[in-house]
Amino acid sequence: MDRLMNIGQAAKASGVSAKMIRHYESLGLFPEAARTDSGYRQYSDKELATLRFIRQSRDLGFSLEQIRELLGLWQNRKRPSRHVKALAQAHILELEQKLQELQAMKATLEHLVHCCHGDDRPDCPIIETLAQGNGTGAVEPGHGHARTAGLRPGGRST
């Protein structure tokens, strides 16, 4: 027989906060828990396993919709593993894209930090670029810095 836990115990045992458990229930990602006569949620070992599955999926960066699909595949013991593999491969491609974007942001920031004197003068290409808000990274000429006009993410010129 399953041991039953309240939401706090389930949160501690699964590594998913009580707030997120309620959120997953509200999204229909996780079934609403059984309730005691006094209205407290109760979770069995089966729900705990599902919460752990969701937590592991989130830790790997899967979106909520991808997790919904993974849960369906996990619960369908007759599913072909190629469906799971295809979903994971698609996620790898998304992660590679995000990694490229992060590397481009890092390169842009490194360039701006290099151009900033970091002294007692108020002029700063980092602040000037952020204030422009147009995403070009352009710095007005004549401010005593290396020019970053036309800079795109990654420090590449336009």
MORA-V996417 format. One record per run of one state. SS is the DSSP state (hx for helix, st for strand, lp for the rest). FROM is the first residue (numbers start at 1). TO is the last residue. If there is no record, write none. Layout:
SS_FROM_TO, SS_FROM_TO
This chain:
lp_1_4, st_5_5, lp_6_6, hx_7_14, lp_15_17, hx_18_27, lp_28_33, st_34_35, lp_36_40, st_41_43, lp_44_44, hx_45_59, lp_60_63, hx_64_75, lp_76_80, hx_81_115, lp_116_124, hx_125_132, lp_133_150, st_151_151, lp_152_156, st_157_157, lp_158_158
